[in-house]
């Protein structure tokens, strides 16, 4: 974990592009503070130098102000002049305050936007093995609430730190030039108030981090529950999820209660200290007035000045607590920004070969410190060849797809695409030439047309319809009231599982890739639709290399070659006929499926040419 100066440095770095705007805000702040302190100086000058009977005792500052307004006699005859001066100065101070708030708001909003853009850009490129470890709800919390916390601090509290310092320092020379005893009485408790604020800053910061993490768990629980609402209802787990949410909510509420208890103690104690500070000014001032050591106007100035700088100084406690929240938020944001992202080698090939030939040599891969998922895979796939991959669950089929797309990088061996090692290619270029329909296709909450055109944004309607016809989804789309403009809902929830798969297949076909991968992409369609899709893909044979991963073996009979993956190694390979006739894993799988689909009949009775 980084230390506190490093966290503040992180906050300072986020402000880089808008530091000059924060500088403008600070300049306006100084102007506003100086103008505000001129306001009580005018009544002091009038009370002591005009209305008082001892004008010879007034300070040089009061004498200068009286002369500026036209002299003692002139002001005495026209007491409305000081009122006009006060109005003008207060108006100018208001304009300066507006400038301070405007520039700080613009700077903080720009910073917040820039941080959000940076986070989105980074999250999109985080290495998949690290992304798999992230909790989506907590990540959402960091990208929204933590950014808002940082922006709010920069907008409202950051400049207030400067305001508190300026409001305290500006009157000090005038105060000590007027009366050193009253000056000491006016500031003697300020160090204690500041120490008290710093003490609570540390406590609030640690509690806020716990609260922020609890809020992340709360957000994660809500997100997970909403996404899985059908599963929850299907298994009648509403009460369990309600109790689970209540646990997260109780934890969050307890930390909120703890935080506000700390705030209550702070505000109560700081109020007491501030009242003691003002009481000191009143008591010392009354004694000095009674002994004729200060003038009434001077006492008024001290009392007004203390009231003006005591509030900003007292607010330092709140500002520091917000700073504690902001540093926690920045730390959490930097934890995301520190995650490694997908990197292409600096000498990556710019042009990608259009030859769909794949060569895999001694391929090894494992997740973290786990046992290898793939062990020594060797495979040559010719351009335009259709390869089927089968095997038990956990055998490494989907892992092979992830390695081809470079969602993960291999631990050993090589994968060559069109004669070029894929790790020497830019990922974005590689993925434009390999289209994959994954096991659980994801559709965005957009129209069907927009989802399909994700693969080729410039494709026209005719191209889209050609892809949907080949994917056997065109007729279903046409039956919707809005046709291709039908909104599919979040994750494509308004479509059936088979429809989602076929829309995803249309996406892939529209891309017209060199390599087409169907990762169990026909599991949710009926046999007739499956056969129609396979025939359409068969008609495209030669246009791209095709890898079909499926558990339904009837899907694979027309493949040029079938690869059997088991326990991370290639157990068998050959044509459907040769593998079915030879003893081994494929034959056992075939017999089991044939027996099930023929209601327990002898698998030898299954049609050797068609689906069992």
KAWOMO-V500521 format. One record per helix or strand of 3 or more residues. SS is the DSSP state (h for helix, s for strand). FROM is the first residue (numbers start at 1). TO is the last residue. If there is no record, write none. Layout:
ss = <SS	SS>
from = <FROM	FROM>
to = <TO	TO>
//
This chain:
ss = <h	h	h	h	h	h	h	h	h	h	h	h	h	h	s	s	s	h	s	h	h	s	h	h	h	h	h	h	s	h	s	h	s	s	h	h	h>
from = <4	16	55	60	72	80	128	136	172	180	190	229	238	296	358	374	386	397	412	422	427	434	448	461	474	483	490	497	515	527	544	553	561	569	576	585	603>
to = <14	51	57	68	77	123	131	169	178	187	227	234	290	337	365	381	390	404	417	424	433	437	452	470	479	485	492	511	519	539	549	556	566	574	581	597	605>
//
